[in-house]
């Protein structure tokens, strides 16, 4: 009985999470603009999605910012995590970690307004550059917190042995430390990419006129009704992320099996 209840509870939670996405995918093929009635299967909205300059421009901005910010944040976050773990003392590490947690706990609206005021104070024009910089800033703490656990699992004796055998610190980091913490780095990069694509509040306050991402465009559409092309776009984004996650998990699984055979 308890086993049945546990399984039922798990299925209920999964249904609560994924049923709305499933409904969105189904209605992206609905011939009607109405989200209440089904009038037949169609690919019309996918065709209109390809022809919509506003959506494609917002998608281009979103992906450009997400890719660039995740790459920059991953590099900065990985080096910062390594410095926190390797170079800092106990109290310095605690202070750095407390400062790292603040952006995660801070409401997005406070972060967005603060960054907007900072850019205005610095005389920086709000636009693509300010949007990219703001995404890098709020992504870095997430990368740090995903890389640090891998550093704690890493056997420091391997790094020290490499130094004793004549390797430079940079060489030992690239060839000994980096491969061991790579799963954490990949996870942090994917996390940063997802957060950047998903963000609305910080983007709303730090972008300028003429530079929209998908979240801002969808928000402006929501006030006069969501067009079915957004359903099509959301379906494509969901499937892309799903395929990417499956590919990364399969790659990691093959790596674990290969190491186990060794």
QUITAPE-V567069 format. One record per backbone hydrogen bond with DSSP energy under -0.5 kcal/mol. NH is the residue of the N-H (numbers start at 1). CO is the residue of the C=O. E is the energy in kcal/mol with one decimal. If there is no record, write none. Layout:
BEGIN
nh & co & e
NH & CO & E
NH & CO & E
END
This chain:
BEGIN
nh & co & e
5 & 1 & -2.2
6 & 2 & -2.5
7 & 3 & -2.3
8 & 4 & -2.5
9 & 5 & -2.5
10 & 6 & -2.4
11 & 7 & -2.6
12 & 8 & -2.2
13 & 9 & -2.2
14 & 10 & -2.4
15 & 11 & -2.5
16 & 12 & -2.3
17 & 13 & -1.8
18 & 14 & -2.7
19 & 15 & -2.4
22 & 18 & -2.3
23 & 19 & -2.4
24 & 20 & -2.2
25 & 21 & -2.4
26 & 22 & -2.4
27 & 23 & -2.5
28 & 24 & -0.9
28 & 25 & -0.6
29 & 26 & -1.6
30 & 27 & -1.0
31 & 40 & -2.3
39 & 37 & -0.5
42 & 29 & -1.7
47 & 43 & -1.7
48 & 44 & -2.4
49 & 45 & -1.8
50 & 46 & -1.6
51 & 47 & -1.2
52 & 48 & -0.9
52 & 49 & -0.7
53 & 51 & -0.8
56 & 52 & -2.1
57 & 53 & -2.4
58 & 54 & -2.2
59 & 55 & -2.8
60 & 56 & -2.4
61 & 57 & -2.2
62 & 58 & -2.5
63 & 59 & -2.8
64 & 60 & -2.4
65 & 61 & -2.6
66 & 62 & -2.5
67 & 63 & -2.8
68 & 64 & -2.4
69 & 65 & -2.7
70 & 66 & -2.1
71 & 67 & -2.1
72 & 68 & -2.6
73 & 69 & -2.8
74 & 70 & -2.0
75 & 71 & -2.0
76 & 72 & -2.5
77 & 73 & -3.1
78 & 74 & -2.4
79 & 75 & -2.1
80 & 76 & -2.5
81 & 77 & -2.6
82 & 78 & -2.3
83 & 79 & -2.3
84 & 80 & -2.7
85 & 81 & -2.4
86 & 82 & -2.8
87 & 83 & -1.9
88 & 83 & -0.9
93 & 89 & -2.4
94 & 90 & -2.2
95 & 91 & -2.2
96 & 92 & -2.5
97 & 93 & -2.4
98 & 94 & -2.3
99 & 95 & -2.1
100 & 96 & -1.8
101 & 97 & -2.0
102 & 98 & -1.1
103 & 99 & -0.7
104 & 100 & -0.6
105 & 101 & -1.9
106 & 102 & -2.3
110 & 107 & -0.6
111 & 107 & -1.9
112 & 108 & -3.1
113 & 109 & -2.2
114 & 110 & -2.4
115 & 111 & -2.5
116 & 112 & -2.2
117 & 113 & -2.5
118 & 114 & -2.2
119 & 115 & -2.6
120 & 116 & -2.3
121 & 117 & -2.7
122 & 118 & -2.2
123 & 120 & -1.1
124 & 119 & -2.7
127 & 206 & -0.6
131 & 127 & -2.1
132 & 128 & -2.6
133 & 129 & -2.5
134 & 130 & -2.2
135 & 131 & -1.8
136 & 132 & -2.1
137 & 133 & -2.2
138 & 134 & -2.0
139 & 135 & -1.2
140 & 136 & -1.7
141 & 137 & -0.6
143 & 139 & -1.7
144 & 140 & -2.3
145 & 141 & -2.1
146 & 142 & -1.0
146 & 143 & -0.6
147 & 143 & -1.9
148 & 144 & -2.3
150 & 147 & -0.5
151 & 147 & -1.7
152 & 148 & -2.2
153 & 149 & -1.4
154 & 150 & -1.0
156 & 154 & -0.9
158 & 155 & -1.4
159 & 155 & -0.7
160 & 156 & -2.4
161 & 157 & -2.4
162 & 158 & -1.9
163 & 159 & -1.9
164 & 160 & -2.2
165 & 161 & -1.6
166 & 163 & -1.4
167 & 162 & -2.4
172 & 168 & -2.9
173 & 169 & -2.1
174 & 170 & -2.2
175 & 171 & -2.5
176 & 172 & -2.1
177 & 172 & -1.6
178 & 173 & -3.0
180 & 176 & -0.7
180 & 177 & -0.5
181 & 177 & -1.8
182 & 178 & -0.6
185 & 181 & -1.8
186 & 182 & -2.8
187 & 183 & -2.3
188 & 184 & -2.4
189 & 185 & -2.4
190 & 186 & -2.5
191 & 187 & -2.6
192 & 188 & -2.7
193 & 189 & -2.4
194 & 190 & -2.6
195 & 191 & -2.5
196 & 192 & -2.1
197 & 193 & -2.2
198 & 194 & -2.1
199 & 195 & -1.6
204 & 200 & -2.8
205 & 201 & -1.4
206 & 202 & -1.4
207 & 203 & -1.3
211 & 208 & -1.6
212 & 210 & -0.6
214 & 58 & -0.6
217 & 213 & -2.4
218 & 214 & -3.0
219 & 215 & -1.9
220 & 216 & -2.1
221 & 217 & -1.9
222 & 218 & -2.3
223 & 219 & -0.8
224 & 221 & -1.7
225 & 221 & -0.7
230 & 227 & -2.1
231 & 227 & -0.6
232 & 228 & -1.7
233 & 229 & -2.5
234 & 230 & -2.8
235 & 231 & -2.1
236 & 232 & -2.1
237 & 233 & -2.4
238 & 234 & -2.6
239 & 235 & -2.4
240 & 236 & -2.2
241 & 237 & -2.5
242 & 238 & -2.4
243 & 239 & -2.5
244 & 240 & -2.3
245 & 241 & -2.5
246 & 242 & -2.3
247 & 243 & -2.4
248 & 244 & -2.3
249 & 245 & -2.6
250 & 246 & -2.5
251 & 247 & -2.1
252 & 248 & -2.5
253 & 249 & -2.4
254 & 250 & -2.3
255 & 251 & -1.9
256 & 252 & -2.3
257 & 253 & -2.3
258 & 254 & -2.3
259 & 255 & -2.4
260 & 256 & -2.2
261 & 257 & -2.1
262 & 258 & -1.5
END
